[in-house]
Amino acid sequence: MKKRVWLLSTFAALAAVALFVTGSEAQPGTVKQIVPGVWFREGDLKNLGHCNNIIIEMKDYLIVVDANFPSGARLAMEAAKKVSSKPVKYVFDTHHHGDHAYGNSLWTAAGATTLAYKGVAEEMKRYEPARWQAASKDRKDVGELNQSTVEPPKQTFDKSPFVLEDQGGRRVEFHFFGWAHTRGDGFVYLPKEKIVCTGDAVVNGPYNYTADANVGNWPNVVRAARKLQVTHVLPGHGAPGGPEVLDGQMQFMVELHKAVGAAVKQGKKLTDVIGSDSKAVFGNSVPASTSITLPDGVKNWVGDFLPAQVKDTYEEISQKKPHGDLPH
């Protein structure tokens, strides 16, 4: 298996206990209240490989969005205890990747029920235990659990939306809009608060990982999420924002597919659009250069992963299959 999966990389030791901030843009390791009863914890992706977590307060319990890596799960647990004395009842895996789901067993051991769209469990059957075993060698927090593979979500749903609501008046909807980043991409929507938690189907920055993706369908998924009434967008990576984050993510995928599709139509080979050189990104070797350029309007989403994104998109278009259906 190609070791280009950045989410299985080696990262630094456990981060310090989170600081709590309010006001402007969150930073890695900080927790920000978005609205009363909803907090956003920005994970330290660069140093620890962590995703973001969202903590949602219900009348008698908490919901946490994403289990994170084991070390990230521990930090999210600490954050939840600091913002509320209520127990965590549900932890929602937005998708199957290690930085969003490998902490599952820690949460269930603490008494929570892990929850996901059925596609998450199906993706785990498709890619595990190989990725878990690779991560066990590369990451201390995974290896020290002494598990043979990831613990799948304890509860899944197949009809969207799945809804949790209580007498406290908060309604939480769990949606599946289709295959974008992975086959199991889940969104969490709070209609009263107009908040959407997107996992990695929408990120705020150059963090899109496309190896398991359906690049061509990705804009359709974000377009469906865009139909929700949204004021706050809480992404899987990067800082929180507003609807412009959804728009930017959607447009990035449109422009990526358009540019690579034009190159394929012109008869260019893969070697014509990406160079033979490589570089280390999050500890893994990825293509280092590409001749493809994208408009300035999506520059927030353009970064070191662009050559790999171009490669995946080229393979998807030329082989007429979602990249996640191709061997990798």
C-alpha positions in Angstrom: 0.0 0.0 0.0 1.4 3.4 -0.9 2.5 5.3 2.1 1.1 8.6 0.8 -1.7 8.7 3.4 -0.7 11.7 5.5 -3.2 10.9 8.2 -1.1 7.8 9.1 2.1 9.8 9.6 4.4 10.2 12.6 3.7 13.3 14.6 5.1 15.0 17.7 4.2 14.1 21.3 1.0 15.0 23.0 0.1 18.7 22.9 -0.3 20.8 26.0 -3.7 21.1 27.6 -5.9 23.3 25.5 -6.3 27.0 26.2 -9.8 28.5 26.0 -10.3 31.6 23.9 -13.2 33.7 22.7 -13.6 36.2 20.0 -11.6 36.0 16.8 -10.2 33.2 14.7 -9.3 30.0 16.7 -5.8 28.6 16.7 -4.6 25.0 17.1 -5.1 23.8 20.7 -7.7 26.4 21.6 -11.4 26.1 22.3 -13.9 28.7 21.1 -17.5 29.1 21.9 -19.4 29.4 18.7 -22.9 29.9 20.2 -24.0 29.1 23.7 -23.6 25.4 24.2 -21.5 24.7 21.1 -17.7 24.8 21.2 -15.1 24.4 18.5 -11.7 22.9 19.3 -9.1 23.4 16.6 -6.8 20.4 16.3 -3.0 20.7 15.8 -2.8 19.2 12.4 0.8 20.2 11.6 2.5 18.8 14.7 0.1 16.2 16.0 -2.1 15.2 13.0 -5.3 16.0 14.9 -8.6 17.0 13.4 -10.9 19.6 14.8 -13.6 18.6 17.4 -16.9 20.2 18.1 -18.7 19.8 21.5 -22.5 20.2 21.5 -24.4 20.5 24.7 -27.8 18.8 25.0 -30.0 19.0 28.1 -28.4 16.0 29.9 -25.4 15.1 27.8 -22.8 16.1 25.3 -22.2 15.2 21.6 -18.7 15.3 20.3 -18.0 15.5 16.6 -15.1 13.2 15.6 -13.2 10.7 17.7 -9.8 12.1 16.5 -6.5 10.1 16.9 -6.2 8.6 20.4 -4.0 11.6 21.6 -6.5 14.0 20.1 -9.4 12.1 21.8 -7.7 12.6 25.2 -7.4 16.3 24.6 -11.0 16.6 23.4 -12.1 14.7 26.6 -10.3 17.3 28.7 -11.9 20.1 26.7 -15.4 18.6 27.2 -14.9 18.3 30.9 -13.8 22.0 31.1 -16.8 23.3 29.3 -19.5 21.1 30.9 -20.0 18.6 33.7 -22.4 16.6 31.5 -21.2 13.2 30.2 -20.3 12.6 26.5 -23.1 10.3 25.3 -22.4 10.3 21.5 -19.2 10.7 19.4 -19.9 11.1 15.7 -17.3 9.9 13.2 -17.6 12.1 10.2 -15.6 9.5 8.2 -13.2 6.6 8.6 -9.8 8.2 8.5 -7.5 7.8 11.4 -7.4 11.4 12.5 -11.2 11.3 12.8 -11.9 7.7 14.0 -8.9 6.0 15.6 -9.8 7.3 19.0 -13.1 5.4 19.0 -12.2 2.8 21.6 -11.1 5.5 24.1 -14.6 7.1 23.9 -16.5 3.9 24.2 -14.3 2.9 27.2 -15.4 6.2 28.7 -19.0 5.3 28.3 -19.9 7.1 25.0 -21.6 5.5 21.9 -19.7 6.1 18.7 -22.1 7.0 15.8 -21.6 7.2 12.1 -23.3 6.9 8.7 -23.1 3.3 7.5 -20.6 4.2 4.9 -18.0 4.8 7.6 -18.1 1.2 8.8 -18.1 0.0 5.2 -14.9 2.0 4.5 -13.3 0.6 7.5 -13.9 -2.9 6.2 -12.4 -1.8 2.9 -9.2 -0.3 4.2 -8.6 -1.9 7.5 -6.7 -3.4 9.3 -3.8 -2.4 6.9 -4.0 1.3 7.7 -4.4 0.8 11.4 -1.3 -1.5 11.5 0.7 1.0 9.6 -0.3 3.8 12.0 0.5 1.5 15.0 4.1 1.5 13.8 4.3 5.2 13.0 2.2 6.7 15.9 2.8 6.0 19.6 -0.8 6.9 20.5 -2.2 4.3 18.1 0.4 1.6 18.9 0.1 1.8 22.6 -3.6 0.8 22.4 -2.5 -2.7 21.5 -5.5 -3.2 19.2 -5.4 -5.2 16.0 -7.6 -2.7 14.1 -9.8 0.3 14.6 -12.9 -0.1 16.6 -15.9 0.5 14.2 -18.7 2.8 15.2 -21.1 1.1 17.7 -24.2 2.6 16.0 -24.8 3.4 12.4 -27.6 4.9 10.4 -28.6 4.5 6.7 -31.4 7.0 6.4 -30.5 10.7 6.3 -31.0 12.7 8.3 -30.6 10.8 11.6 -31.9 13.1 14.4 -31.2 13.6 18.1 -33.2 16.1 20.0 -34.3 16.5 23.6 -36.4 18.5 25.9 -33.7 21.1 26.1 -34.9 22.3 22.7 -31.7 21.5 20.7 -32.1 19.5 17.5 -29.0 17.9 16.0 -29.3 16.4 12.5 -26.7 13.9 11.0 -26.7 14.1 7.2 -25.2 12.1 4.3 -25.1 13.9 1.0 -23.0 11.5 -1.0 -19.4 10.5 -1.8 -16.9 13.4 -1.7 -13.8 13.0 0.5 -14.8 9.4 1.4 -17.8 7.1 0.8 -19.1 7.8 4.3 -18.9 11.6 4.6 -21.2 12.7 7.4 -22.3 16.3 8.2 -23.8 17.5 11.5 -26.4 20.3 11.3 -28.0 22.3 14.0 -30.9 24.0 12.3 -31.8 26.4 15.1 -28.2 27.7 15.5 -27.5 27.4 11.7 -24.3 25.5 12.3 -22.9 22.8 10.1 -20.0 20.6 11.0 -18.5 19.2 7.8 -15.7 16.8 8.6 -13.2 16.8 5.8 -15.8 17.1 3.0 -15.2 20.8 3.7 -11.9 22.1 5.1 -10.7 25.7 5.5 -7.3 25.7 4.0 -5.0 23.5 1.8 -5.9 20.2 3.5 -7.9 18.3 1.0 -6.8 14.6 0.8 -8.2 13.1 -2.4 -6.9 9.5 -2.6 -10.2 8.0 -1.2 -12.3 10.6 -3.0 -14.8 11.0 -5.7 -13.4 14.3 -7.0 -16.0 14.7 -9.7 -18.9 14.3 -7.3 -17.3 16.4 -4.5 -18.8 19.7 -5.5 -22.3 18.1 -5.6 -21.9 17.1 -2.0 -20.9 20.5 -0.9 -23.7 22.0 -3.0 -26.2 19.9 -1.2 -24.8 21.0 2.2 -25.0 24.6 0.9 -28.8 24.3 0.7 -28.9 24.2 4.5 -29.5 27.5 6.3 -26.0 28.1 7.6 -24.3 30.9 9.5 -21.4 29.0 11.0 -19.2 26.4 9.2 -17.1 24.2 11.5 -14.6 22.3 9.2 -12.6 19.2 9.8 -9.4 21.1 9.5 -8.7 24.8 9.6 -10.4 27.7 11.4 -14.2 28.1 11.6 -15.9 30.4 9.3 -19.2 31.2 7.5 -20.8 30.1 4.2 -17.8 31.4 2.3 -15.9 28.3 3.4 -18.5 26.0 1.8 -18.4 28.1 -1.4 -14.6 28.1 -1.5 -14.3 24.4 -1.0 -16.9 23.7 -3.7 -15.2 26.1 -6.2 -11.8 24.6 -5.5 -13.0 21.2 -6.5 -14.7 22.6 -9.5 -11.6 24.4 -10.7 -9.3 21.4 -9.9 -11.5 19.0 -12.0 -11.9 21.5 -14.8 -8.2 22.2 -15.1 -7.1 18.6 -15.0 -9.9 17.6 -17.3 -8.7 20.1 -19.9 -5.2 18.6 -19.7 -6.6 15.1 -20.2 -8.7 16.3 -23.1 -5.6 17.9 -24.7 -3.9 14.5 -24.6 -1.4 15.3 -21.9 0.2 12.4 -20.0 0.4 12.3 -16.2 4.1 13.0 -16.5 3.2 16.2 -18.3 1.1 17.6 -15.5 3.1 16.5 -12.4 6.9 16.3 -12.1 9.0 13.3 -11.2 10.3 15.0 -8.1 8.7 14.4 -4.7 8.7 16.0 -1.2 7.8 15.1 2.3 4.4 16.4 3.4 3.2 15.4 6.9 6.0 12.8 6.8 5.1 11.1 3.5 6.4 11.4 0.0 4.1 13.1 -2.4 4.6 14.7 -5.9 6.3 18.0 -5.4 5.4 19.9 -8.6 2.6 20.4 -11.1 2.1 22.4 -14.2 -1.6 22.9 -13.3 -2.5 26.3 -11.9 -5.8 27.3 -10.3 -7.4 30.7 -10.0 -6.6 33.1 -7.2 -10.2 32.8 -6.0 -9.4 29.4 -4.5 -5.9 30.1 -3.4 -6.8 29.4 0.3 -7.2 25.7 -0.6 -4.0 25.5 -2.7 -0.9 24.2 -1.0 1.6 21.3 -0.8 -1.1 18.7 -1.6 -1.9 20.2 -5.0 0.4 17.9 -7.1 -1.1 14.9 -5.3 -4.6 16.2 -5.9 -3.8 16.7 -9.5 -2.5 13.2 -9.8 -5.5 11.7 -8.2 -7.9 13.8 -10.3 -6.0 12.9 -13.5 -6.2 9.2 -12.7 -9.9 9.5 -11.9 -10.8 11.3 -15.1 -8.5 9.2 -17.4 -9.7 5.9 -15.9 -13.3 7.0 -15.6 -13.7 5.8 -12.0 -13.8 7.7 -8.7 -10.3 7.7 -7.4 -11.4 5.8 -4.3 -12.3 2.9 -6.6 -8.8 2.7 -8.0 -6.0 0.6 -6.4 -4.0 2.8 -4.0 
